[in-house]
Amino acid sequence: MSHEPQKSWELNCPVPLPVDGEHLTLAHGEGTRLTRKLIRDRIIPALGGGQLASMEDAARLSMPSKSLAMTTDSFVVSPLFFPGGDIGSLAVYGTVNDLAVSGARPLYLTLSFILEEGLPLALLERVLESISRAVEQTKVQIVAGDTKVVPRGAADGLFINTAGIGQLVEPVPPGPATLQEGDELIVSGPIGRHGIAVLCAREELALEPPPRSDSAPLARSAEVLRERLGTRLRAMRDATRGGVAAVLHEWAESCQATLRVHEAEIPVSPDVRGACELLGLDPLHVANEGTMVVAVAPGSTSDALEALRTTRAGKQASSLGKVVRRGIAPVTIVRALGTEQPLDDPRGAPLPRIC
Amino acid sequence: MSHEPQKSWELNCPVPLPVDGEHLTLAHGEGTRLTRKLIRDRIIPALGGGQLASMEDAARLSMPSKSLAMTTDSFVVSPLFFPGGDIGSLAVYGTVNDLAVSGARPLYLTLSFILEEGLPLALLERVLESISRAVEQTKVQIVAGDTKVVPRGAADGLFINTAGIGQLVEPVPPGPATLQEGDELIVSGPIGRHGIAVLCAREELALEPPPRSDSAPLARSAEVLRERLGTRLRAMRDATRGGVAAVLHEWAESCQATLRVHEAEIPVSPDVRGACELLGLDPLHVANEGTMVVAVAPGSTSDALEALRTTRAGKQASSLGKVVRRGIAPVTIVRALGTEQPLDDPRGAPLPRIC
């Protein structure tokens, strides 16, 4: 008796997948009766209806003001389910966070699926439930969607794209190009958790307990920072692919100063530190999905930390370093013993498909 | 000597792909130096910079009014290049058209790539050029983007998602739920061209000349209809997946009347008719990508046709039928000899991956 090898996207699925359950067929994606049935019977009810229920080509929306932010992200994470999250909530939080760190209040999202023929409908439903909970939690609305089905082997289970718009709230942080000598750097929580959680789940590394992703919405953290700091808030950025190091390098390139961080201040949880040592990774290069880097005006760190620590995602917020005159390298790290070294900007990280 | 089999996505690529040229690696998608280089050196210059050049997490936009439309679509067409178009222009027109038929003036688009490791960069550049031309032609701006790279075999070459927002222009057509007995139905051009063009390209059916897709923007056609008809314009819908028949069935379901079309009036080009006969397809079920169904108030067909025919995409616009009281079936077709029959709503169409 032969068994089909388990698909990577079935790994860690939190519900048992019925072997005789319904599976997606190409016909589910052809725009005819089955597509409408899939959307009407499964997708729309799971997401609570609203604008989606009209099934028009575009949603009609009314914005509170004419100033808005817009963003998009595709999600190809493997495996689809990992400790601390899954592709569904990740796709909602990812776009919500991009809007929030840009100084906007997230309002409306679109949701587009690329599905592989043969995907169990029970698995799709599980992802929809997760999306639905994340949407409720972040108080955004999914207003338009799309569903494509590609033949077996032409995609890996399930990809999601979300795009979103939000209302810009004044004062909008002026962004990394305005960073100046003396500005201070903060990180909103322990770093590297998402990348390590996904990597351990994918490689089936049996760490106990399994490291959990930090996947979480940052809208509330961004809001309290804006309220508390006003124009003293310079820039925020969620440290996704490439980790905190990638954000620091992008910012240093924008402002042409040096960003100096202190190794002793960087919050790293013991499990992430252990896994990174085992795998030869630097937590600064590992992806986060609910942790941001923040730049504030000189002397504002303690106010910022106090505000951040009132939020769920910011309980372990910590000082990270400061902006200094451009020196030996765009980004430097002061090691525990006090020596300052350039911090690497790797050409590519060894962690594919973490979001 | 063995050769790798040609990848389906290399089919019909209009530029020769250098065998020793650069190919995408997973590192191009990891958010570090190579990703920034790909985006900064290839993607942003190809798309003309603008908002994208800041490489922030979200674009900051100013809308002309607070009323807007929002939509999204993913594109997984195979092959990537086909007579009359390619995945790049298709991804722009598709989202522009969804906005236009909803009564909005298309303004801002997001653009997200899912790329397969090993894709020749020359091919990606060809797609970017096509996107760039389509963006210029439709006068929209790409304001935010995302690029993911998945391992070989986890995607089929190149998928694109676009999301878009546009300004709603009053009077906004009230939509299919408001269709009433006596309303008239129009189609903006010969039907079935996109699906047949893609199918012939994919199956390498050697029809001479090869059928060309109708892939085109519909924003101008929608605009002239709105200007000419005002509140006499009831609904517009581009007849993509599932073809004209799928639009008619969705509309009939919305308004609970019967939509009756006349076979003799339906414009079908000789090559599409020939290919459909060969393949056993009904052109009414075959996808379009630059052709829409329009519903207008009683007596407005000639005004609508006159307006449509002033536009490039509407030169061969034609009357299609009318809305009558709900009878034997939601959608009926009057055959050449005068008999009225139900028009099928297939469960699934035999044409995967046409958009």
Interface residues (C-beta under 8 A of the other chain):
Chain A: T25 L26 A27 H28 G29 E30 G31 T32 R33 L34 T35 R36 S54 M55 E56 D57 A58 A59 R60 L61 S62 M63 P64 S65 K66 S67 L68 A69 M70 T71 T72 D73 S74 F75 V76 S78 N97 D98 L99 V101 S102 G103 A104 Y108 T110 L111 S112 F113 I114 V143 A144 G145 D146 K148 V149 V150 P151 G153 A154 A155 D156 F159 N161 A163 I165 G166 L168 V172 G175 A177 R237 D238 T240 R241 G242 G243 A245 A246 H249 E250 H285 A287 D345 P346 R347 G348 A349 L351 P352 R353 C355
Chain B: T25 L26 A27 H28 G29 E30 G31 T32 R33 L34 T35 R36 S54 M55 E56 D57 A58 A59 R60 L61 S62 M63 P64 S65 K66 S67 L68 A69 M70 T71 T72 D73 S74 F75 V76 S78 N97 D98 L99 V101 S102 G103 A104 Y108 T110 L111 S112 F113 I114 V143 A144 G145 D146 K148 V149 V150 P151 G153 A154 A155 D156 F159 N161 A163 I165 G166 L168 V172 G175 A177 R237 D238 T240 R241 G242 G243 A245 A246 H249 E250 H285 A287 D345 P346 R347 G348 A349 L351 P352 R353 C355
